[in-house]
Amino acid sequence: MRHTSGQQFGTLFAPLLLRGVLAGMVVGLVLGSAMTIQSMIEAANDPELWAGWGPWGYGPVPLLYGTFVGGVMALVPLIGAFLALYVHSGIVPLPSVNQQARAACYGGTAASMIPAIMLMVTNDEGAPAVIYIAVGFVLVSSLITFVLTRRFLGRLKRHEELTIRVTRETV
């Protein structure tokens, strides 16, 4: 694969930040909808318990919280990805798109391990569900970081190649 010059840090910051926060909000919305479905099932099974919340249980509350928390938690791997891209651009002079995406993935994974380890350490009971949540957060964060970075850098590379080709044809 041909190598392209590394993208400037400023050109990556805002687009990847917006895409990453949006992806985090979508993941939070999906998890919140799973909690909403659970609430609706419980409300159907025991209507007296959920009478104060109405016919849907506490339905929209997990959707709102999940969207907000997903967007905020997406900032953790994004910061790690930006730091890794910054360090990687200083080490490798002509990185390919895959190298940059891998560096962002490593940084996002390392950064997302911090809250995951904090969650496991603060859990007194050592419940397996907490371990699954922590590992799931790290895996989903690293996957989303790699995919978002790879697609965005690939799009930038194609745009630059098209611009260069059009410029050469007009000259």
C-alpha positions in Angstrom: 0.0 0.0 0.0 1.3 3.4 -0.9 2.3 5.7 2.0 0.9 9.1 2.4 2.1 11.8 4.6 0.5 11.9 8.0 -2.5 14.1 8.4 -2.0 17.3 10.5 -3.4 17.0 14.0 -5.8 19.9 13.5 -7.5 18.4 10.4 -8.3 15.3 12.4 -9.5 16.7 15.7 -13.0 18.2 15.0 -14.2 15.6 12.5 -13.1 12.6 14.5 -14.3 14.1 17.7 -17.8 14.6 16.3 -17.9 11.2 14.7 -16.6 9.5 17.9 -19.1 11.3 20.2 -21.9 10.5 17.8 -20.8 6.8 17.8 -20.7 6.8 21.6 -24.2 8.3 21.7 -25.5 5.6 19.4 -24.0 2.8 21.5 -25.4 4.4 24.6 -28.8 4.7 22.9 -28.7 1.0 22.0 -27.8 0.0 25.5 -30.4 2.3 26.9 -33.1 0.8 24.6 -32.2 -2.6 26.0 -32.8 -1.3 29.5 -36.0 0.3 28.3 -37.3 -3.0 26.9 -36.4 -4.6 30.3 -38.4 -1.9 32.0 -41.4 -2.4 29.8 -41.3 -6.2 30.5 -41.1 -5.6 34.2 -43.9 -3.0 34.0 -46.1 -5.5 32.2 -45.4 -8.2 34.8 -46.0 -6.1 37.8 -48.1 -3.0 37.0 -48.5 -1.9 40.6 -44.7 -1.6 41.1 -44.4 0.7 38.1 -47.7 2.6 38.5 -46.0 5.8 39.3 -44.0 5.8 36.1 -47.0 5.2 33.7 -47.6 2.5 31.2 -44.1 2.4 29.9 -42.3 2.0 33.2 -39.3 4.4 33.4 -39.0 3.9 29.6 -37.3 7.1 28.2 -35.0 7.6 31.2 -32.4 5.0 30.2 -32.5 6.3 26.6 -31.7 9.8 27.7 -29.0 8.7 30.2 -27.5 6.2 27.8 -27.2 8.8 25.1 -25.6 11.3 27.3 -23.3 8.9 29.1 -22.3 7.2 25.8 -21.3 10.6 24.4 -19.3 11.5 27.4 -17.6 8.1 27.7 -16.6 8.3 24.0 -14.3 11.2 24.9 -12.0 8.8 26.8 -10.8 6.6 23.9 -10.9 9.7 21.6 -8.3 11.5 23.8 -6.2 8.4 23.7 -6.5 8.1 20.0 -5.5 11.7 19.4 -2.5 11.3 21.7 -1.4 8.2 19.9 -1.8 9.8 16.5 0.2 12.8 17.7 3.1 10.6 19.0 2.9 8.3 15.9 3.2 11.3 13.6 6.5 12.2 15.3 7.9 8.7 15.1 6.8 7.5 11.6 7.5 10.1 8.9 5.2 8.6 6.1 2.6 6.5 7.8 -0.1 4.7 5.7 -3.8 5.0 6.5 -3.7 1.5 8.2 -0.7 2.5 10.3 -2.4 5.6 11.5 -5.7 3.8 12.2 -3.8 1.1 14.2 -2.0 3.8 16.2 -5.3 5.4 17.0 -6.8 2.1 17.9 -3.9 1.3 20.3 -4.2 4.7 21.9 -8.0 4.4 22.2 -7.6 0.9 23.7 -5.0 2.1 26.3 -7.2 5.1 27.3 -10.4 3.0 27.6 -8.6 0.6 29.8 -8.2 3.3 32.5 -12.0 3.5 33.3 -12.4 -0.2 32.8 -9.7 -1.0 35.4 -11.1 1.6 37.8 -14.5 0.0 37.5 -13.1 -3.5 38.3 -11.0 -2.2 41.2 -13.8 -0.3 42.8 -16.1 -3.3 42.5 -16.1 -4.9 46.0 -17.9 -8.1 45.1 -15.9 -9.0 42.0 -19.1 -9.8 40.1 -18.4 -11.3 36.7 -20.9 -8.8 35.1 -18.6 -5.9 36.0 -15.7 -7.7 34.3 -17.8 -8.3 31.2 -18.9 -4.7 31.1 -15.3 -3.5 31.4 -14.0 -5.8 28.7 -16.9 -5.0 26.5 -16.2 -1.3 26.9 -12.6 -1.8 25.9 -13.4 -4.0 22.9 -16.2 -1.7 21.6 -14.1 1.4 22.1 -11.0 0.0 20.3 -13.2 -1.3 17.4 -15.0 2.0 17.0 -11.8 3.9 17.2 -10.1 1.8 14.5 -13.1 1.9 12.2 -13.8 5.6 12.5 -10.2 6.6 12.0 -9.6 4.2 9.1 -12.7 5.4 7.3 -12.0 9.1 7.8 -8.3 8.9 6.9 -9.2 6.8 3.8 -11.7 9.4 2.8 -9.2 12.2 3.2 -6.6 10.2 1.2 -9.0 9.7 -1.7 -10.0 13.3 -1.6 -6.3 14.4 -1.7 -5.6 12.0 -4.6 -8.6 13.3 -6.6 -7.5 16.9 -5.9 -4.0 16.1 -7.1 -5.3 14.4 -10.3 -7.6 17.2 -11.1 -4.9 19.8 -10.6 -2.5 17.9 -12.9 -5.1 17.6 -15.6 -5.8 21.4 -15.5 -2.2 22.4 -15.7 
